[in-house]
């Protein structure tokens, strides 16, 4: 595949991850955190040569509060999404928060991330928060665009102080069905 710009995946699914997927998610998290180390200088490589993600086991021990998904494109792993109920950006314990979202570089700018986000919001209807560091300009542009598309411009957007950069916080409701914001996932 030489031109991803014109490549359209045939099938994109969001699979609920299980404890059996922990090793796979741990490996994907290494790639994700490596990417994030460019935005957050405080991220350090551990003495074992790994970044690590201490909260991953909580996705299996707190299944009512944490949700892990694998993004699969044409049956191949293309990324992951970690969601938690409750967010550091609000006191509402029922809000759904995109804790981590990662698409492998091979699949970026091909619509995979957009389609995966839409599938996620349709799968878990409710009040959503998406937090993005303003230092992560590519992610900020991505989230601003797809949230505006998904909600037809009905999302709230505020800036919150943070270190090393402020955070942009988007909030909106998802409710799949005929009256929900319409979007194309295929």
C-alpha angles and dihedrals in degrees: 000000000000104000115048091170090074096033116107117190115235098216131017121183136175107217121195106241120227133199086270087067094054095103092048092048091046090055092047090048089058090059091045095049090047088057091046092051087074090061099035111046090189090071107104132188111243124238089259091060093253132105095213129200111230095189096061095093089056089069088068098037096046103041093156091057106029130051127190123194135182118216110221123190117192087344092305124114107257101168145303144255127212116197130183133191106237126031137217086231096065142026091229105112093198098056116112115232128197095227096176132000123182135174119184112248092245089065100041119115090019099095095260095117093046093049092045092052092049091049090050095051092046092048095051107036116196144075112333136199123195115187120195129179110236086224089066096073096171092052092045091055091045095050096042091053100045095041090052090049095046094047097034088239095310097121124110117230126196136165120235127190116257145156129282087359136008118262126239109216121199121191129186144139126254121202116163117215140079094304094046123103105282125230139156118256096172 
